[in-house]
Amino acid sequence: MRRHFREHTETVINKSGHLFVGVTLMIIGFLFLLDTMKIVDTGVILSRGWPLIIVGAGLIKLMRADTAEERLPASIWIFIGGVFFLSRLGWLPFSVWGLIWPTALIAFGFYLVVRSKFGFNVPVDSASRFNSMAFMGGIERKVTSQEFEGGEVTAIMGGCGIDLREASILDTEATIEVFVWAGGVEIFVPEGWSIISKVVPIMGGFEDATKRSDEYTKRLVIRGLILMGGIEVKNY
């Protein structure tokens, strides 16, 4: 009963995510059509309203979240989008970029100090699901679960490296949800996994560089949105 309920919930949420992307694209296309007809100024509307896309993506991720670890990145998405939106409306007394860049430099400097003092090891995750987020930086994760079910990857002006070469899919299929904005994601998978892309690239790209096989036993579905970024899946 619980498994059927979970599968039904995930189906509804995934449909909601696709609906959000579809409606967003339709609205943007409609605005450009009105701009062509000299009815509205699309540049002004998009320059102020684009942060709502980030808020919407955060809400979708929040709906999918089951644990506090998964809710935190979704809440960060909503917070960042909200701050940008308030800034575009002129309701904040400071520049958002003026706040983000110094914070990012401090965080990156702290990362370098910790790395030089304690060394650097790629985190190893044995859980059946994972959640990775890179914001203006880079992260690497190695997943070794023998009952792998899937996960979520978010890259905002940064990069993510996910190593699944020592993992095994629980049944026959696992799903990774991705959201890439001006960033890049590398996913390493074992030979023999079939890669099924269901991503929507907007000024971005998806590349399956894995070796072809006549006997696929496992399927990895990659689903989500790419905005001005890229995803590459490979074996080595």
C-alpha positions as CSV (number, residue, x, y, z in Angstrom):
1,M,0.0,0.0,0.0
2,R,2.8,2.4,1.0
3,R,4.8,1.7,-2.2
4,H,1.7,2.2,-4.4
5,F,1.0,5.5,-2.6
6,R,4.5,6.7,-3.0
7,E,4.6,5.8,-6.7
8,H,1.3,7.6,-7.3
9,T,2.6,10.7,-5.4
10,E,5.8,10.8,-7.4
11,T,3.8,10.5,-10.7
12,V,1.6,13.4,-9.7
13,I,4.6,15.5,-8.7
14,N,6.5,14.7,-11.9
15,K,3.5,15.7,-13.9
16,S,3.4,18.9,-12.0
17,G,7.0,19.6,-12.8
18,H,6.4,19.0,-16.5
19,L,3.3,21.2,-16.3
20,F,5.3,24.0,-14.7
21,V,8.0,23.8,-17.4
22,G,5.4,23.7,-20.2
23,V,3.3,26.6,-18.9
24,T,6.5,28.6,-18.3
25,L,7.6,28.1,-22.0
26,M,4.1,28.9,-23.2
27,I,4.0,32.2,-21.2
28,I,7.5,33.2,-22.5
29,G,6.5,32.4,-26.0
30,F,3.2,34.4,-25.7
31,L,5.1,37.4,-24.3
32,F,7.5,37.4,-27.2
33,L,4.5,37.2,-29.6
34,L,2.9,40.2,-27.9
35,D,6.3,42.0,-28.1
36,T,6.4,41.3,-31.9
37,M,2.9,42.8,-32.2
38,K,4.2,45.9,-30.3
39,I,1.6,45.3,-27.5
40,V,4.0,44.9,-24.6
41,D,7.7,45.3,-23.9
42,T,8.9,41.7,-23.2
43,G,12.3,42.9,-22.1
44,V,10.9,44.8,-19.2
45,I,8.6,42.0,-18.0
46,L,11.3,39.3,-18.3
47,S,13.9,41.5,-16.6
48,R,11.7,41.8,-13.6
49,G,9.9,38.5,-13.5
50,W,12.6,35.9,-14.4
51,P,13.3,35.2,-10.7
52,L,9.8,33.7,-10.4
53,I,11.1,30.8,-12.5
54,I,13.6,30.0,-9.7
55,V,10.9,30.2,-7.1
56,G,8.6,27.9,-9.1
57,A,11.5,25.4,-9.5
58,G,12.1,25.5,-5.7
59,L,8.4,24.9,-5.0
60,I,8.5,21.8,-7.3
61,K,11.6,20.5,-5.5
62,L,10.0,21.2,-2.2
63,M,6.9,19.1,-3.2
64,R,9.2,16.2,-4.1
65,A,11.3,16.4,-0.9
66,D,10.8,13.7,1.7
67,T,13.6,14.6,4.2
68,A,15.1,17.7,5.7
69,E,18.2,17.2,3.6
70,E,16.1,17.4,0.5
71,R,14.0,20.3,1.7
72,L,17.0,22.5,2.5
73,P,18.1,23.0,-1.2
74,A,14.5,23.6,-2.2
75,S,14.1,26.3,0.5
76,I,17.4,27.9,-0.7
77,W,16.0,28.0,-4.3
78,I,12.8,29.7,-3.1
79,F,14.8,32.2,-0.9
80,I,17.2,33.1,-3.8
81,G,14.4,33.5,-6.3
82,G,12.4,35.6,-3.8
83,V,15.4,37.9,-3.0
84,F,16.1,38.4,-6.7
85,F,12.4,39.2,-7.4
86,L,12.2,41.7,-4.6
87,S,15.4,43.3,-5.9
88,R,14.0,43.5,-9.5
89,L,11.0,45.3,-8.1
90,G,13.3,47.8,-6.3
91,W,12.1,46.8,-2.8
92,L,15.6,46.0,-1.4
93,P,18.0,48.8,-0.4
94,F,21.0,46.8,-1.7
95,S,22.2,45.1,-4.8
96,V,21.7,41.3,-4.7
97,W,24.8,40.6,-6.9
98,G,26.7,42.9,-4.6
99,L,25.7,40.6,-1.7
100,I,26.2,37.3,-3.5
101,W,29.6,37.8,-5.0
102,P,31.4,38.7,-1.7
103,T,29.6,35.8,0.0
104,A,30.6,33.4,-2.7
105,L,34.2,34.5,-2.5
106,I,34.2,34.1,1.3
107,A,32.7,30.6,0.9
108,F,35.2,29.6,-1.8
109,G,38.1,30.9,0.3
110,F,36.9,29.0,3.3
111,Y,36.7,25.8,1.1
112,L,40.3,26.3,-0.1
113,V,41.6,26.8,3.5
114,V,39.8,23.6,4.7
115,R,41.0,21.7,1.7
116,S,44.6,22.7,2.1
117,K,44.6,21.9,5.9
118,F,42.6,18.7,5.9
119,G,42.9,17.4,2.4
120,F,40.1,16.5,0.1
121,N,38.1,13.3,-0.2
122,V,35.2,12.7,-2.4
123,P,32.1,12.0,-0.2
124,V,31.0,8.4,-0.4
125,D,27.2,7.8,-0.1
126,S,25.8,4.4,0.4
127,A,22.1,5.5,0.7
128,S,19.6,4.5,-2.0
129,R,18.9,8.1,-2.8
130,F,21.1,11.2,-2.9
131,N,20.6,15.0,-3.2
132,S,23.5,17.2,-4.4
133,M,23.5,21.0,-5.0
134,A,26.3,23.2,-6.3
135,F,25.9,27.0,-6.2
136,M,28.7,29.0,-7.7
137,G,31.1,26.2,-6.9
138,G,31.8,22.5,-7.5
139,I,31.0,19.3,-5.7
140,E,31.8,15.6,-6.2
141,R,29.9,12.6,-4.8
142,K,30.5,8.9,-5.1
143,V,27.4,6.6,-4.7
144,T,28.1,3.0,-3.8
145,S,24.5,1.9,-2.9
146,Q,23.6,-1.6,-4.2
147,E,19.9,-0.6,-4.0
148,F,20.2,2.7,-5.9
149,E,16.8,4.3,-6.7
150,G,17.8,7.7,-7.9
151,G,18.4,11.3,-6.7
152,E,18.4,15.0,-7.4
153,V,21.2,17.2,-8.8
154,T,21.1,21.0,-8.9
155,A,23.9,23.1,-10.4
156,I,23.6,26.9,-10.4
157,M,26.6,28.6,-12.0
158,G,28.6,25.6,-10.7
159,G,29.4,22.0,-11.4
160,C,28.5,18.6,-10.0
161,G,30.3,15.3,-10.5
162,I,28.3,12.1,-9.6
163,D,30.1,8.8,-9.7
164,L,27.7,5.8,-9.9
165,R,30.2,3.2,-11.2
166,E,30.2,1.2,-8.0
167,A,26.4,1.4,-7.6
168,S,23.7,-1.0,-8.6
169,I,20.1,-0.1,-9.4
170,L,17.5,-1.7,-7.1
171,D,15.1,-3.1,-9.7
172,T,15.6,-2.3,-13.4
173,E,15.3,1.5,-13.4
174,A,16.4,4.5,-11.4
175,T,15.6,8.2,-12.0
176,I,17.8,11.3,-11.4
177,E,16.0,14.7,-11.4
178,V,18.3,17.5,-12.6
179,F,18.1,21.3,-12.7
180,V,21.1,23.1,-14.3
181,W,21.4,26.8,-14.7
182,A,24.6,28.1,-16.3
183,G,26.4,25.1,-14.9
184,G,27.5,21.6,-15.8
185,V,26.9,18.1,-14.5
186,E,29.0,15.0,-15.1
187,I,27.5,11.6,-14.3
188,F,29.7,8.4,-14.4
189,V,27.8,5.1,-14.8
190,P,28.8,1.5,-15.1
191,E,28.9,-0.1,-18.5
192,G,25.7,-1.9,-19.4
193,W,23.4,0.9,-18.1
194,S,21.0,2.3,-20.7
195,I,20.7,6.1,-20.5
196,I,17.2,7.6,-21.2
197,S,17.2,11.3,-21.5
198,K,14.0,13.2,-20.6
199,V,15.6,16.6,-20.0
200,V,14.4,19.9,-21.6
201,P,17.4,21.9,-22.8
202,I,17.0,25.6,-23.3
203,M,20.3,27.1,-24.7
204,G,22.0,24.0,-23.3
205,G,22.8,20.4,-24.2
206,F,22.8,16.8,-23.1
207,E,25.4,14.3,-24.2
208,D,25.3,10.5,-23.7
209,A,28.9,9.4,-24.1
210,T,28.5,5.9,-22.7
211,K,29.5,2.8,-24.5
212,R,26.7,1.1,-26.5
213,S,25.7,-2.5,-25.5
214,D,23.5,-5.1,-26.9
215,E,22.5,-6.4,-23.5
216,Y,21.2,-3.6,-21.3
217,T,20.1,-4.8,-17.9
218,K,19.5,-1.5,-16.1
219,R,18.0,1.8,-17.1
220,L,18.9,5.3,-15.8
221,V,16.4,7.9,-16.6
222,I,17.6,11.5,-16.4
223,R,14.8,14.1,-16.2
224,G,14.7,17.8,-15.7
225,L,15.6,21.2,-17.1
226,I,18.8,22.6,-18.5
227,L,19.1,26.4,-18.8
228,M,22.3,27.6,-20.5
229,G,24.3,24.6,-19.2
230,G,25.1,21.0,-20.0
231,I,25.0,17.4,-18.8
232,E,27.3,14.6,-19.8
233,V,26.9,11.0,-19.0
234,K,29.9,8.6,-19.5
235,N,31.6,5.5,-18.3
236,Y,35.1,6.9,-17.8
